[in-house]
């Protein structure tokens, strides 16, 4: 069986940076916890938990003797202010590209622009991002874009893990909704590279496996792209998800299998899947 790995897969810059920060802190013997899951990857979170690095979900649950690490997705501004007022020591692991989007939204708000964010309103990145403007609208479908009323000016920002093609379709609709459209393509380069890589790989193999957490936005987007190019697409969290009789029987029928992985999937997990498939 031929196994091919997408040209771009696994940990992105933001995730590598966050893990480097928090692991270095831990190596120095400092106590730390994270506000929300550091990244959307259960095996990595389990590894952190094994080191005593747990995540909490509310300010009143913060341990006073621990430094609080801000997750890669960022946190809402009101929570930042509460932490500052309480004098809680923090380590900011927010992805710099997420921070860039927050600063853009903040600047647009000061300029009294009509701000539109394209993304999942329930995703922590968007929950944080929307807090940087007094008034912002969030959409996540073409139907929602079509339903917008016309206005003189619109500024549009994207969730960093958004499907690039979907964002282009939304922008095309917005062109008919306003005289002046300001487009801020804040989809991160790592997301774009991984999407292009899976788009390129999926049609060339008999089946494709996307490795990443079920709660990972960018992994879901990769899987949807893969599925659009190859009907034999499968999303798994770990190599263990492949080790059942039905899945094994199906995989053994293929002559070639491609592998892609979300931006929060570790190189180790990617290699585990590759090595397992090579032994079939």
N, C-alpha and C positions, 0 to 999 in steps of 0.2 A: 504493500500500500504506500502511495506517495503522500507525504504530509508537507503542506506548505503553510508558512506563517506569514500573515500580512506584514507588509513593509513597515508599517507603524502600528504598534500594539503595546498595551500595558501602561505602566506608570508614566504619567505626564510630569512636566516640570513642577507644577504646583504641589502635586502629591509627594514627589521626591523631596521637595523643599520642606514640606510640613513634617514628614517623617524624620528627616535629618534634624530638624529643630527639636522635636520632642524626644528623640532618642538620645541626642547629645545632652539634653537637659537631664534625662534619666541617668545617663552614664556618670554625670557629675554628682549623683546621689541626691538630687533635688526631688522633692515630692511635687507631683503634678497631676492634674485632672483636666478633662476637656469639656467645653461647653457644647453639648451635642456630640454626635459621633464625628471624629476627626475627618474621616472620609467615608464613602459609602462602599465598604468592603468588609464583610463579616469576618473572614479569616484573619485579616490584618487587625481588625478591632479586637479579636480574640487574643492575638499575640500581644497587643498592648495591655489588655486586661491581665494577662498572665504576668506582666511586669508590674502590675499594681496600678496601671494607668486606666482609670475608669472614666466614663463620661456621665455628666449630670445634665438635667434638662431644665433646671430652674435656679435662679439666683440664690434663693434661700437654702439651697442644698449644697452650696459651695463650702468646702472645708477651708477654714481660715488659715490653716497651716500649710496649704498647698497653693502653688501657682496655678492659675487658670489659663489653659491653652485655648485660644479662639480657633474654632474649626476652619477648614479650608474654604467653606462656603460663606464665611463671615457671619456676623450677628447683627440684629437690628440696632439702630443708633440709640434707642432709649435704654437698651440693656447695657450698651457701652457706657452710657452716662451713669447708670446706676452702679456699675462696677467701679467707675472712677470715684463716685461720691463715697462709696464704701471703703475705698482705699485698697481694693483687691489687686494683688500683683497679677499681671497677665503676660502671656507669651502669645504674640499674634501670628498665627499660622495661616491667616487668610491668604488665599492665592492672590498674587499681585495683579493678575488679570481680572479677578473678581473685584479687587479694590479699584482698578481702573474704571470699571463699569459704575461703581458706586460714586466715584468722583465726577463722572460724566453726568449722572443723574442729578447730583447735588448742584453742579454748575447750571444745568438746564432749569432746575427749579428756581435758582436765584435770578435767572433771566426770564422767569414767568412763561416758560415754554409749555405747550401741551405735550405731556410726556406719555409715550406708549411703550410698555415693555412687552416683548414677545417671549413667553415662557410659561412655565407651570407655577401658578400662584401658590401652590402648596409646597414647592421645593424651597429648602432653607436659603439657597442663594437669592431667590426672588423675594422671599419674606424679608431678608436683610436689605436687598436693593431698594425695595419700595419705600423703606423707611427714610431714604435720603431725599424724598420729595414730599411736599405737603399734599399734593394731588397728583396721582398717577393712575393710569388705567393699564390693566394687564389682560392680554388676549393670548389664546393658545390654539386657535383654529382659523381656517380660512373663512368660515361662516361668521365668526366674530369680527374679522377684519371687514368683511362685506357689510356688516350691520352698522358699522361706525358712521356717524353723521359727518357731512362735509364741514370742513373748517379751513381757515386761511393758512394755518401752519401746523405741522406735526413734527415732533422729534421722536424717532423710534430707536430703541435699544434692544439688544438680544440677550437672552440667557446664554452664558458661555458654552453650554453643552447642547445648544439647539441644533436641529438638523439644518444644514446649510441650504439645501434646496427648498425646504419649507420656508425659511426666512426670506429667500428670494421671491417666493410666491406671495408672501404677505406684503412685501415691499411693492410688488407689481400692483397689487390691489390698492395700496395706500396712495399710489401715484394718482389715482382717480378720485381720491378723497380730499385732496388739498392742493392749493396753489404752490405751496412751498414745503418740501419734504426734506428733513435732515435725517440721514441714515447713519447710525453708528453701529458698524458691524463688530459687535463685541464678542462674537463667537471666537473662542480661543483657537490658535493655530493648531494646537495638539488635537482638538476636536475635529477640525477640518481635515487634518492629515489622516487621522484614523478613519474618518468617514470615506475619504477618497480611496484609501488603501483597501477597505473592505468592499467598496464598490467595484474596484479593479479585480480583486481576488475571487469574489463569490461566483461569477459566471464561468470561471476557468476550472472549477473543481466539482466533483460529484456531490459533495456535501460541505457545509461550513459550520463550525462551532464557534460561538461567541462566548468568551469567558468573562464573567463579571457578576456583581451582585444584582439581585432582583430589584433592589431599591436604587440602583445607580442610573441616573438619568442618561448619561452618555452611553452606557452599555445598552440600554433599551433602544436608543437611537441607532446604534450599530446593528443590533439584531434586526430592527425593522428594515434597515437598508439591505442587510444580507438577505432577508426573507423576500424582499422585492426583486432580488437578482437570482435567487436560488431557492427552490421550494424545499430543499432538504437542509433547512437551517435549524440550528438548535442553540438555545442559550443555557449555559450551566454556570453554577457558582464556583464549584471546585471539581477536580478530577473524579472525586467520589461519585458525582452525579452520573458518570458514564458507566459505572460498574454495576449495572443490573442486566439481567438476561435479555430483556426486550431491546434495550438500547444497544447492547453489544452485538446482538444478532443483526440489527439493522446496519450498524457501522461496518461490519465485516463484509457487507455486500458491495461497498464502495471501493473503487480503485484509487480515488484521490479524495483527501479531506483537507480543507483549509481551516486555519485557526486565526481568530481575531480576539482582541481583549480590550476591555474598557480601561479608561485612564487611571482607575484605582485598583486595577488587577496587578498583583505582584509578578515580577519575572519568574519567581519560583513556581507560582501556580501555573503560569503559562508553560514553563518547561515540564511540569508534572503532566499536563495534558498532552503535550507533544510526545514525551517519552512513553506514555501509556499507549497512545495511538500507534506508535512505531512498533510496538510489540504485538499488535493484533495480527 
